[in-house]
Amino acid sequence: MSFLDKLKQGVSEASTKTKTTIDVNRLRLQISGKQKEIQDKYRDMGELTYRSIKNELQDQEANETIHELAEEIAKIEEEIQGIQIRIKELSALKTCPSCQNDVDIDVRFCSHCGYQFEVVVTPPVQEEITRVCHQCGASLDDDVKFCTECGAEQSAELM
């Protein structure tokens, strides 16, 4: 791999990581907004309870409204869980089922409790290499006359 190819790959990886960070922060902002919605609903529930105790509202009316608010809170909490799953996917994390801590997606054991994750074996993807340098073994494009790694001249019959 030439210097420019490595540079392009590094820039591409940095760009991908930056996009991931932006996406994760956007999702965290959504969670923050949904948590504020939940807090507002809790406040409304508390106000209804207080007004019911003070006999400003009929108990049945207050109870119905409180139950509706509780259902809305449950829906928002489900949305938050979905967003948190998406954040973990973007961040390459998984949750340990034993201790509930987040760990890197590729670890075999939890660093917090030692839980052993199920190993999913995927067959390695093999790149199709049509030419290699006879001097250093580096992979080569079909049309090169000199190796980009060691500079060795490549013979025409290998092309």
C-alpha positions in Angstrom: 0.0 0.0 0.0 1.5 3.3 -1.0 1.8 6.3 1.2 -1.0 8.1 -0.6 -3.3 5.1 -0.2 -2.5 4.9 3.5 -3.2 8.6 3.8 -6.5 8.3 2.0 -7.4 5.4 4.2 -6.5 7.4 7.3 -8.6 10.4 6.2 -11.5 8.1 5.4 -11.3 6.4 8.8 -11.1 9.8 10.5 -14.1 11.0 8.5 -16.1 7.9 9.5 -15.2 8.3 13.2 -16.2 12.0 13.1 -19.5 11.2 11.5 -20.1 8.5 14.1 -19.3 10.9 16.9 -21.7 13.5 15.4 -24.5 10.9 15.0 -24.0 9.6 18.6 -24.1 13.1 20.0 -27.3 13.9 18.0 -28.9 10.7 19.4 -27.8 11.7 23.0 -29.4 15.1 22.4 -32.7 13.3 21.4 -32.5 11.2 24.6 -32.0 14.4 26.7 -35.1 15.9 25.1 -37.2 12.8 25.7 -36.0 12.7 29.4 -37.2 16.3 29.7 -40.6 15.2 28.3 -40.8 12.5 31.0 -39.9 15.1 33.7 -42.7 17.3 32.5 -45.2 14.4 32.6 -44.0 13.6 36.2 -44.6 17.2 37.1 -48.1 17.1 35.6 -48.8 13.8 37.5 -47.7 15.4 40.7 -49.9 18.4 40.2 -52.9 16.2 39.4 -52.3 14.2 42.6 -52.0 17.4 44.7 -55.2 18.9 43.1 -57.0 15.6 43.7 -56.0 15.5 47.4 -57.1 19.2 47.7 -60.5 18.1 46.2 -60.1 20.4 43.3 -60.5 17.4 40.9 -62.6 14.3 41.1 -60.5 11.2 41.9 -61.7 9.4 38.8 -60.8 12.2 36.5 -57.3 12.6 38.1 -56.7 8.8 37.9 -57.6 8.6 34.3 -55.3 11.4 33.4 -52.5 10.1 35.5 -52.8 6.7 33.8 -52.7 8.3 30.4 -49.6 10.2 31.4 -48.0 6.9 32.7 -48.7 5.3 29.4 -47.1 8.2 27.5 -44.0 7.9 29.8 -43.7 4.2 29.1 -43.8 4.9 25.3 -41.1 7.6 25.7 -39.0 5.2 27.7 -39.2 2.6 24.9 -38.1 5.2 22.4 -35.1 6.1 24.7 -34.2 2.4 24.8 -34.3 2.2 21.0 -32.1 5.2 20.7 -29.6 3.8 23.3 -29.4 0.6 21.2 -28.6 2.6 18.2 -25.9 4.5 20.1 -24.3 1.2 21.1 -24.4 0.0 17.5 -22.7 3.1 16.3 -20.2 3.0 19.1 -19.4 -0.7 18.6 -20.5 -1.6 22.1 -22.6 -4.3 23.6 -24.1 -4.8 27.1 -23.0 -7.6 29.3 -26.0 -9.6 30.3 -24.5 -10.4 33.7 -23.5 -7.0 35.0 -25.2 -4.6 32.5 -21.9 -2.7 31.8 -21.1 -1.7 28.2 -18.0 -3.3 26.6 -16.4 -3.3 23.2 -18.4 -5.4 20.7 -15.4 -7.7 19.9 -14.4 -8.8 23.4 -14.9 -12.4 24.5 -15.0 -11.7 28.2 -16.5 -8.8 30.2 -13.8 -6.7 31.8 -16.1 -5.9 34.8 -17.4 -9.4 35.8 -15.7 -11.9 33.6 -18.8 -13.1 31.8 -17.9 -15.1 28.7 -19.7 -13.9 25.6 -20.8 -16.4 22.9 -18.3 -16.4 20.1 -19.7 -15.9 16.7 -17.4 -17.3 14.1 -17.5 -15.6 10.7 -15.4 -16.9 7.8 -12.6 -14.5 6.9 -13.1 -12.4 3.8 -10.3 -13.1 1.4 -9.2 -10.4 -0.9 -8.7 -11.6 -4.5 -5.1 -10.7 -5.2 -4.1 -11.2 -8.8 -0.5 -10.1 -8.6 2.2 -10.0 -5.9 5.7 -8.5 -6.0 8.3 -11.2 -6.7 10.7 -9.4 -4.3 8.7 -8.5 -1.2 5.3 -10.2 -1.7 3.2 -6.9 -1.6 -0.1 -7.0 -3.5 0.1 -5.1 -6.8 -2.3 -3.5 -9.2 -2.4 -5.3 -12.6 -0.9 -2.4 -14.5 2.2 -1.5 -12.4 5.7 -1.9 -13.7 7.4 -1.3 -10.3 6.4 -2.4 -6.8 5.0 0.5 -4.8 6.5 -1.0 -1.6 10.1 -2.0 -2.5 10.5 -0.5 -5.9 11.4 -3.8 -7.6 10.8 -3.9 -11.3 8.0 -6.3 -12.2 8.5 -8.4 -15.3 6.1 -8.2 -18.2 5.3 -11.9 -18.2 3.8 -11.6 -14.7 1.4 -8.9 -15.9 
